[in-house]
Amino acid sequence: MSVSWTAVNILASYFLWILVTVLLRAKIKSLVVYALFPLALYSVPCVYYYFKTSSALYVAPVAVSIVLLVLVSRFKRADSVFLIPLPQVLTVVFKELAEVGLP
């Protein structure tokens, strides 16, 4: 059984970002601006896979994440900030697991 270290790193960084967000929530002035960092960070592998495969499947999570960012900022739902980069994280993890051969 092979391990996709890219998938492990993406998941670890996502959970670390959630932990830091929970611990520093009182000190963060704007959660939406704070959420732009993982949005930009996790967009890089999605765009890379898009140019590698020319499949719109890898651009859709970026668009969904931007829509989630707009919705969270519009409805002032600070507890939903964790959902913003989730579509991108899941896309990269499933792509990496598919390359390794795991279902």
mmCIF file of the C-alpha atoms, coordinates in Angstrom:
data_MODEL
# 
_entry.id   MODEL 
# 
loop_
_atom_site.group_PDB 
_atom_site.id 
_atom_site.type_symbol 
_atom_site.label_atom_id 
_atom_site.label_alt_id 
_atom_site.label_comp_id 
_atom_site.label_asym_id 
_atom_site.label_entity_id 
_atom_site.label_seq_id 
_atom_site.pdbx_PDB_ins_code 
_atom_site.Cartn_x 
_atom_site.Cartn_y 
_atom_site.Cartn_z 
_atom_site.occupancy 
_atom_site.B_iso_or_equiv 
_atom_site.pdbx_formal_charge 
_atom_site.auth_seq_id 
_atom_site.auth_comp_id 
_atom_site.auth_asym_id 
_atom_site.auth_atom_id 
_atom_site.pdbx_PDB_model_num 
ATOM 1   C CA . MET A 1 1   ? 0.000   0.000  0.000   1.00 0.00 ? 1   MET A CA 1 
ATOM 2   C CA . SER A 1 2   ? 1.474   3.300  -1.106  1.00 0.00 ? 2   SER A CA 1 
ATOM 3   C CA . VAL A 1 3   ? 1.048   6.588  0.645   1.00 0.00 ? 3   VAL A CA 1 
ATOM 4   C CA . SER A 1 4   ? 0.492   9.833  -1.164  1.00 0.00 ? 4   SER A CA 1 
ATOM 5   C CA . TRP A 1 5   ? 2.585   12.291 0.805   1.00 0.00 ? 5   TRP A CA 1 
ATOM 6   C CA . THR A 1 6   ? 1.030   15.212 -1.030  1.00 0.00 ? 6   THR A CA 1 
ATOM 7   C CA . ALA A 1 7   ? -2.401  14.191 0.266   1.00 0.00 ? 7   ALA A CA 1 
ATOM 8   C CA . VAL A 1 8   ? -1.013  13.752 3.774   1.00 0.00 ? 8   VAL A CA 1 
ATOM 9   C CA . ASN A 1 9   ? 0.643   17.187 3.646   1.00 0.00 ? 9   ASN A CA 1 
ATOM 10  C CA . ILE A 1 10  ? -2.496  18.899 2.339   1.00 0.00 ? 10  ILE A CA 1 
ATOM 11  C CA . LEU A 1 11  ? -4.676  17.317 5.038   1.00 0.00 ? 11  LEU A CA 1 
ATOM 12  C CA . ALA A 1 12  ? -2.138  18.080 7.762   1.00 0.00 ? 12  ALA A CA 1 
ATOM 13  C CA . SER A 1 13  ? -1.873  21.717 6.717   1.00 0.00 ? 13  SER A CA 1 
ATOM 14  C CA . TYR A 1 14  ? -5.668  22.035 6.567   1.00 0.00 ? 14  TYR A CA 1 
ATOM 15  C CA . PHE A 1 15  ? -6.111  20.624 10.069  1.00 0.00 ? 15  PHE A CA 1 
ATOM 16  C CA . LEU A 1 16  ? -3.275  22.810 11.339  1.00 0.00 ? 16  LEU A CA 1 
ATOM 17  C CA . TRP A 1 17  ? -5.004  25.868 9.841   1.00 0.00 ? 17  TRP A CA 1 
ATOM 18  C CA . ILE A 1 18  ? -8.258  24.870 11.594  1.00 0.00 ? 18  ILE A CA 1 
ATOM 19  C CA . LEU A 1 19  ? -6.410  24.462 14.899  1.00 0.00 ? 19  LEU A CA 1 
ATOM 20  C CA . VAL A 1 20  ? -4.713  27.858 14.593  1.00 0.00 ? 20  VAL A CA 1 
ATOM 21  C CA . THR A 1 21  ? -8.034  29.451 13.639  1.00 0.00 ? 21  THR A CA 1 
ATOM 22  C CA . VAL A 1 22  ? -9.785  27.979 16.667  1.00 0.00 ? 22  VAL A CA 1 
ATOM 23  C CA . LEU A 1 23  ? -7.001  29.031 19.021  1.00 0.00 ? 23  LEU A CA 1 
ATOM 24  C CA . LEU A 1 24  ? -6.636  32.563 17.648  1.00 0.00 ? 24  LEU A CA 1 
ATOM 25  C CA . ARG A 1 25  ? -10.258 33.307 16.785  1.00 0.00 ? 25  ARG A CA 1 
ATOM 26  C CA . ALA A 1 26  ? -10.527 36.132 19.323  1.00 0.00 ? 26  ALA A CA 1 
ATOM 27  C CA . LYS A 1 27  ? -7.423  37.870 17.938  1.00 0.00 ? 27  LYS A CA 1 
ATOM 28  C CA . ILE A 1 28  ? -8.380  37.632 14.256  1.00 0.00 ? 28  ILE A CA 1 
ATOM 29  C CA . LYS A 1 29  ? -10.016 40.868 13.156  1.00 0.00 ? 29  LYS A CA 1 
ATOM 30  C CA . SER A 1 30  ? -11.485 39.701 9.846   1.00 0.00 ? 30  SER A CA 1 
ATOM 31  C CA . LEU A 1 31  ? -12.026 35.982 9.352   1.00 0.00 ? 31  LEU A CA 1 
ATOM 32  C CA . VAL A 1 32  ? -12.781 36.503 5.673   1.00 0.00 ? 32  VAL A CA 1 
ATOM 33  C CA . VAL A 1 33  ? -9.404  38.118 5.018   1.00 0.00 ? 33  VAL A CA 1 
ATOM 34  C CA . TYR A 1 34  ? -7.861  35.381 7.148   1.00 0.00 ? 34  TYR A CA 1 
ATOM 35  C CA . ALA A 1 35  ? -9.592  32.765 4.957   1.00 0.00 ? 35  ALA A CA 1 
ATOM 36  C CA . LEU A 1 36  ? -8.017  34.203 1.802   1.00 0.00 ? 36  LEU A CA 1 
ATOM 37  C CA . PHE A 1 37  ? -4.669  32.651 2.750   1.00 0.00 ? 37  PHE A CA 1 
ATOM 38  C CA . PRO A 1 38  ? -5.751  28.995 2.520   1.00 0.00 ? 38  PRO A CA 1 
ATOM 39  C CA . LEU A 1 39  ? -7.919  29.850 -0.474  1.00 0.00 ? 39  LEU A CA 1 
ATOM 40  C CA . ALA A 1 40  ? -4.849  31.076 -2.332  1.00 0.00 ? 40  ALA A CA 1 
ATOM 41  C CA . LEU A 1 41  ? -2.638  28.301 -0.965  1.00 0.00 ? 41  LEU A CA 1 
ATOM 42  C CA . TYR A 1 42  ? -4.905  25.431 -1.980  1.00 0.00 ? 42  TYR A CA 1 
ATOM 43  C CA . SER A 1 43  ? -5.664  27.001 -5.363  1.00 0.00 ? 43  SER A CA 1 
ATOM 44  C CA . VAL A 1 44  ? -2.112  26.300 -6.511  1.00 0.00 ? 44  VAL A CA 1 
ATOM 45  C CA . PRO A 1 45  ? -2.466  22.476 -6.761  1.00 0.00 ? 45  PRO A CA 1 
ATOM 46  C CA . CYS A 1 46  ? -5.925  22.823 -8.326  1.00 0.00 ? 46  CYS A CA 1 
ATOM 47  C CA . VAL A 1 47  ? -4.613  25.131 -11.040 1.00 0.00 ? 47  VAL A CA 1 
ATOM 48  C CA . TYR A 1 48  ? -1.587  22.855 -11.531 1.00 0.00 ? 48  TYR A CA 1 
ATOM 49  C CA . TYR A 1 49  ? -3.852  19.835 -12.084 1.00 0.00 ? 49  TYR A CA 1 
ATOM 50  C CA . TYR A 1 50  ? -6.021  21.896 -14.425 1.00 0.00 ? 50  TYR A CA 1 
ATOM 51  C CA . PHE A 1 51  ? -3.073  22.757 -16.667 1.00 0.00 ? 51  PHE A CA 1 
ATOM 52  C CA . LYS A 1 52  ? -1.757  19.191 -16.420 1.00 0.00 ? 52  LYS A CA 1 
ATOM 53  C CA . THR A 1 53  ? -5.049  17.530 -17.427 1.00 0.00 ? 53  THR A CA 1 
ATOM 54  C CA . SER A 1 54  ? -7.100  20.354 -19.039 1.00 0.00 ? 54  SER A CA 1 
ATOM 55  C CA . SER A 1 55  ? -10.100 19.226 -17.014 1.00 0.00 ? 55  SER A CA 1 
ATOM 56  C CA . ALA A 1 56  ? -12.551 21.742 -15.582 1.00 0.00 ? 56  ALA A CA 1 
ATOM 57  C CA . LEU A 1 57  ? -12.992 19.366 -12.648 1.00 0.00 ? 57  LEU A CA 1 
ATOM 58  C CA . TYR A 1 58  ? -10.006 21.044 -10.980 1.00 0.00 ? 58  TYR A CA 1 
ATOM 59  C CA . VAL A 1 59  ? -11.180 24.630 -11.520 1.00 0.00 ? 59  VAL A CA 1 
ATOM 60  C CA . ALA A 1 60  ? -14.667 24.052 -10.092 1.00 0.00 ? 60  ALA A CA 1 
ATOM 61  C CA . PRO A 1 61  ? -13.459 23.739 -6.446  1.00 0.00 ? 61  PRO A CA 1 
ATOM 62  C CA . VAL A 1 62  ? -11.734 27.110 -6.724  1.00 0.00 ? 62  VAL A CA 1 
ATOM 63  C CA . ALA A 1 63  ? -14.995 28.684 -7.894  1.00 0.00 ? 63  ALA A CA 1 
ATOM 64  C CA . VAL A 1 64  ? -16.973 26.915 -5.161  1.00 0.00 ? 64  VAL A CA 1 
ATOM 65  C CA . SER A 1 65  ? -14.500 28.144 -2.538  1.00 0.00 ? 65  SER A CA 1 
ATOM 66  C CA . ILE A 1 66  ? -14.812 31.723 -3.790  1.00 0.00 ? 66  ILE A CA 1 
ATOM 67  C CA . VAL A 1 67  ? -18.607 31.453 -3.624  1.00 0.00 ? 67  VAL A CA 1 
ATOM 68  C CA . LEU A 1 68  ? -18.335 30.101 -0.060  1.00 0.00 ? 68  LEU A CA 1 
ATOM 69  C CA . LEU A 1 69  ? -16.064 33.018 0.830   1.00 0.00 ? 69  LEU A CA 1 
ATOM 70  C CA . VAL A 1 70  ? -18.631 35.489 -0.495  1.00 0.00 ? 70  VAL A CA 1 
ATOM 71  C CA . LEU A 1 71  ? -21.480 33.739 1.333   1.00 0.00 ? 71  LEU A CA 1 
ATOM 72  C CA . VAL A 1 72  ? -19.587 33.609 4.620   1.00 0.00 ? 72  VAL A CA 1 
ATOM 73  C CA . SER A 1 73  ? -18.697 37.285 4.351   1.00 0.00 ? 73  SER A CA 1 
ATOM 74  C CA . ARG A 1 74  ? -22.238 38.282 3.380   1.00 0.00 ? 74  ARG A CA 1 
ATOM 75  C CA . PHE A 1 75  ? -24.035 36.368 6.109   1.00 0.00 ? 75  PHE A CA 1 
ATOM 76  C CA . LYS A 1 76  ? -21.329 36.984 8.751   1.00 0.00 ? 76  LYS A CA 1 
ATOM 77  C CA . ARG A 1 77  ? -21.044 33.296 9.609   1.00 0.00 ? 77  ARG A CA 1 
ATOM 78  C CA . ALA A 1 78  ? -17.676 33.093 11.349  1.00 0.00 ? 78  ALA A CA 1 
ATOM 79  C CA . ASP A 1 79  ? -18.254 29.465 12.317  1.00 0.00 ? 79  ASP A CA 1 
ATOM 80  C CA . SER A 1 80  ? -18.428 28.495 8.627   1.00 0.00 ? 80  SER A CA 1 
ATOM 81  C CA . VAL A 1 81  ? -14.977 29.824 7.769   1.00 0.00 ? 81  VAL A CA 1 
ATOM 82  C CA . PHE A 1 82  ? -13.587 26.272 7.936   1.00 0.00 ? 82  PHE A CA 1 
ATOM 83  C CA . LEU A 1 83  ? -15.663 25.257 4.913   1.00 0.00 ? 83  LEU A CA 1 
ATOM 84  C CA . ILE A 1 84  ? -14.070 27.764 2.539   1.00 0.00 ? 84  ILE A CA 1 
ATOM 85  C CA . PRO A 1 85  ? -10.958 25.768 1.476   1.00 0.00 ? 85  PRO A CA 1 
ATOM 86  C CA . LEU A 1 86  ? -12.604 22.345 1.942   1.00 0.00 ? 86  LEU A CA 1 
ATOM 87  C CA . PRO A 1 87  ? -13.595 21.760 -1.737  1.00 0.00 ? 87  PRO A CA 1 
ATOM 88  C CA . GLN A 1 88  ? -10.036 22.420 -2.835  1.00 0.00 ? 88  GLN A CA 1 
ATOM 89  C CA . VAL A 1 89  ? -8.551  20.186 -0.148  1.00 0.00 ? 89  VAL A CA 1 
ATOM 90  C CA . LEU A 1 90  ? -10.871 17.300 -1.021  1.00 0.00 ? 90  LEU A CA 1 
ATOM 91  C CA . THR A 1 91  ? -10.156 17.643 -4.740  1.00 0.00 ? 91  THR A CA 1 
ATOM 92  C CA . VAL A 1 92  ? -6.395  17.485 -4.266  1.00 0.00 ? 92  VAL A CA 1 
ATOM 93  C CA . VAL A 1 93  ? -6.613  14.614 -1.781  1.00 0.00 ? 93  VAL A CA 1 
ATOM 94  C CA . PHE A 1 94  ? -8.884  12.525 -4.029  1.00 0.00 ? 94  PHE A CA 1 
ATOM 95  C CA . LYS A 1 95  ? -6.697  13.249 -7.078  1.00 0.00 ? 95  LYS A CA 1 
ATOM 96  C CA . GLU A 1 96  ? -3.592  12.151 -5.195  1.00 0.00 ? 96  GLU A CA 1 
ATOM 97  C CA . LEU A 1 97  ? -5.285  9.030  -3.852  1.00 0.00 ? 97  LEU A CA 1 
ATOM 98  C CA . ALA A 1 98  ? -6.485  8.144  -7.362  1.00 0.00 ? 98  ALA A CA 1 
ATOM 99  C CA . GLU A 1 99  ? -2.913  8.436  -8.676  1.00 0.00 ? 99  GLU A CA 1 
ATOM 100 C CA . VAL A 1 100 ? -1.660  6.104  -5.952  1.00 0.00 ? 100 VAL A CA 1 
ATOM 101 C CA . GLY A 1 101 ? -4.423  3.623  -6.723  1.00 0.00 ? 101 GLY A CA 1 
ATOM 102 C CA . LEU A 1 102 ? -6.562  3.929  -3.632  1.00 0.00 ? 102 LEU A CA 1 
ATOM 103 C CA . PRO A 1 103 ? -10.305 4.175  -4.177  1.00 0.00 ? 103 PRO A CA 1 
# 
